[in-house]
Amino acid sequence: MRLLQNGEEAFLEVYKRYWKKLYIYAHNLLDDKQVCEDVIQDVFVDFWTKKDKVLISNLSHYLHQSVKFKIFNVFRNGKISKKHIDRINVIKFANSTEESLNFKELENSLHNLLSQLPNRCREIFYASRYENLSHVEIAKKFNISNQTVKNQVSKALKHLRDSFDTLSVICLALFV
């Protein structure tokens, strides 16, 4: 991760790139300049202190989520007037919509990765994970050995793990 290698230079680049966007996001929800500045400062302090402990695959998403959680803390701790309670409902709606979109995106990525598997391996994996069949049931269904089922499921899982690790590294390189 460039942040770990280049330290302060990389941090300053992230700060310059995202500060204004995060401030505008926070200000749209809080409408209080001082509280927004405090929230953004807290997010960057947390980001810097956790830089070597957290693997971030999408920096923009990570920072926006951090701002959102800091804003929830502001509301929860009563640091801002109650007139903003309606804004919490907007945030909750936006969060559930965003989570739904993220889930669909992840599901699409999963299906794309599974489509790269050989046909038999994919069929066995689907039977295991989507039809919830045991290895014995799959072996009978496809007229293969139990060990072949285990090997094919392991092969599919390894492919997914390797592909998602690669995807995380690519996203990290793009956003950091």
C-alpha positions in Angstrom: 0.0 0.0 0.0 1.5 3.3 -1.0 0.3 5.0 2.2 2.5 2.6 4.2 5.5 3.1 1.9 5.3 6.9 1.3 3.8 7.8 4.7 3.0 11.5 5.0 3.3 12.3 1.3 0.6 9.7 0.4 -1.5 10.8 3.3 -1.4 14.4 2.2 -2.4 13.3 -1.3 -5.4 11.4 0.1 -6.3 14.4 2.3 -6.1 16.8 -0.7 -8.1 14.5 -2.9 -10.9 13.8 -0.5 -11.2 16.6 2.1 -13.5 18.8 0.1 -15.8 16.0 -1.1 -16.1 14.6 2.4 -16.8 18.1 3.8 -19.5 18.7 1.3 -21.0 15.3 2.1 -21.0 16.1 5.8 -22.3 19.7 5.4 -25.2 18.4 3.3 -26.2 16.3 6.3 -25.2 18.6 9.3 -25.4 22.1 7.9 -22.9 23.2 10.6 -19.5 24.3 9.5 -17.6 23.7 12.8 -19.1 20.3 13.4 -18.4 19.3 9.8 -14.8 20.3 10.1 -14.5 18.4 13.4 -16.0 15.3 11.8 -13.7 15.4 8.8 -10.7 15.9 11.0 -11.7 12.9 13.2 -12.0 10.8 10.1 -8.6 11.6 8.8 -7.0 11.2 12.3 -8.6 7.7 12.5 -7.6 6.9 8.9 -3.9 7.8 9.7 -3.8 5.9 13.0 -5.4 2.8 11.4 -3.4 2.9 8.2 -1.3 -0.2 9.0 -4.1 -2.1 10.6 -6.9 -2.0 8.0 -6.9 -3.3 4.5 -9.0 -0.8 2.4 -10.1 -2.0 -1.0 -12.1 1.1 -1.9 -10.7 4.3 -0.3 -13.5 6.6 -1.3 -16.2 4.3 0.1 -14.2 3.7 3.3 -13.8 7.5 3.9 -17.5 8.2 3.1 -18.6 5.4 5.5 -16.3 6.8 8.1 -17.9 10.3 7.8 -21.3 8.7 7.9 -20.5 6.9 11.2 -19.0 10.0 12.7 -22.1 11.9 11.9 -24.2 9.2 13.6 -22.0 9.7 16.6 -22.6 13.4 16.5 -26.3 12.8 16.5 -26.1 10.1 19.2 -24.0 12.2 21.5 -26.4 15.2 21.1 -23.7 17.5 19.8 -26.1 19.0 17.4 -29.7 20.2 17.7 -32.6 17.8 17.3 -33.8 19.6 14.1 -31.5 17.2 12.3 -33.3 14.0 13.3 -35.1 13.9 10.0 -31.7 13.9 8.3 -30.9 10.6 10.1 -33.8 9.0 8.3 -32.4 10.2 5.0 -29.0 8.8 5.9 -30.6 5.4 6.9 -32.4 5.3 3.6 -29.3 6.2 1.6 -27.3 3.6 3.6 -29.8 0.8 2.9 -29.9 1.7 -0.8 -26.1 1.8 -1.0 -25.8 -1.5 0.8 -28.3 -3.0 -1.6 -26.3 -1.7 -4.6 -23.1 -2.9 -3.1 -24.6 -6.4 -2.6 -25.8 -6.5 -6.2 -22.4 -5.4 -7.4 -20.7 -8.1 -5.2 -23.2 -10.7 -6.4 -22.5 -9.8 -10.1 -18.8 -10.1 -9.4 -19.3 -13.5 -7.8 -21.4 -14.7 -10.8 -18.8 -13.4 -13.2 -16.0 -15.2 -11.3 -18.0 -18.4 -11.2 -18.6 -18.2 -14.9 -14.8 -18.5 -15.4 -14.8 -21.9 -13.8 -14.9 -25.1 -16.0 -18.5 -26.2 -16.4 -18.4 -29.3 -14.2 -16.6 -27.4 -11.4 -19.2 -24.6 -11.6 -22.1 -27.1 -11.5 -20.7 -28.9 -8.5 -20.1 -25.6 -6.7 -23.6 -24.4 -7.4 -25.0 -27.7 -6.1 -23.0 -27.3 -3.0 -23.6 -23.6 -2.3 -26.9 -22.7 -4.0 -28.8 -26.0 -3.8 -27.3 -26.8 -0.3 -26.5 -30.4 -1.3 -24.1 -32.5 0.7 -20.9 -33.8 -0.9 -22.5 -37.3 -0.9 -25.7 -36.0 -2.6 -23.6 -34.2 -5.2 -21.5 -37.3 -5.9 -24.6 -39.3 -6.5 -26.2 -36.6 -8.7 -23.1 -36.3 -11.0 -22.1 -40.0 -10.6 -18.6 -39.0 -9.3 -16.6 -39.8 -6.2 -17.0 -37.9 -3.0 -13.3 -36.9 -3.2 -13.9 -35.4 -6.7 -16.7 -33.2 -5.2 -14.4 -32.1 -2.4 -11.6 -31.3 -4.9 -14.0 -29.3 -7.2 -15.5 -27.3 -4.4 -12.0 -26.5 -3.1 -10.9 -25.5 -6.6 -13.9 -23.1 -6.9 -13.3 -21.6 -3.5 -9.6 -21.1 -4.2 -10.5 -19.4 -7.5 -12.9 -17.1 -5.7 -10.4 -16.3 -2.9 -7.6 -15.6 -5.4 -9.8 -13.5 -7.6 -11.2 -11.4 -4.8 -7.7 -10.8 -3.4 -6.6 -9.7 -6.8 -9.7 -7.5 -7.2 -8.9 -5.9 -3.8 -5.3 -5.2 -4.7 -6.4 -3.6 -8.0 -9.0 -1.4 -6.3 -6.5 -0.4 -3.7 -4.0 0.6 -6.4 -6.6 2.6 -8.1 -7.9 4.5 -5.1 -4.8 5.0 -3.0 
